[in-house]
Amino acid sequence: EIVLTQSPGTLSLSPGEGATLSCRASQSVSPFFAWYQQKPGQTPRLLIYDTSTRSTGTPDRFSGSGSGTDCTLTISRLEPEDFAVYYCQQYGRTPTWTFGQGTKVEIK
Amino acid sequence: EVQLVESGGGLVQPGRSLRLSCAASGFTFGDYAMHWVRQAPGKGPEWVSGISWNSGTIDYADSVKGRFTISRDNAKKFVSLQMNSLRAEDTAFYYCVKDTGNGWPSPFQDWGQGTLVSVSS
């Protein structure tokens, strides 16, 4: 079973700052990485898929990169609505879809 | 507008069964794979099961394999999850999810609002 490990667990940042979120898989799954944003009381929203492709409606301050076992979500300048929990996901190997444990981006 | 409406959740004793259903609308149902994803309160999402557009490919998480069965009816725009031998650790919100439609496997594009399954004696 593929395990995804996200780091850090929590990021404390101020609006306007940049954020870098990391995800490491226990086996190579590139390019089948995705990133989701979840706010309290809401379901996850797809931001990035295939490691670096923005989903429809994702602002261009969000970007994804990576290869092999690692992927990164970068938020260039945090807006107030970006404070949320972010999950990475792999969909390349069985069990075919697994999520990381999440990174919380909180207001400092 | 994509709509996914789950039903069938509730409180059930360990070892019993429940059947979840999801009614889909607002898109060409037969063009997309469908999934069930669960999320326990305060925890991250956990994929449970997925079914391809024509039911030709079905997959389950190891944690539910042999106990849960997914099915779909493209004519009725319906996907179901039969859950047998329920355990306390199956307690969670269960979400019906539509993928992006970019082939199997694809990530998840649209989510229903969920139905709560509580397994307790």
Interface residues (C-beta under 8 A of the other chain):
Chain A: E1 F32 A34 Y36 T43 P44 L46 Y49 S55 Y87 Q89 Y91 G92 T94 P95 T96 W97 T98 F99 G100 Q101 G102
Chain B: H35 G44 P45 E46 W47 G50 D59 Y60 A61 D62 Y95 T100 P105 S106 P107 F108 Q109 W111 G112 Q113 G114
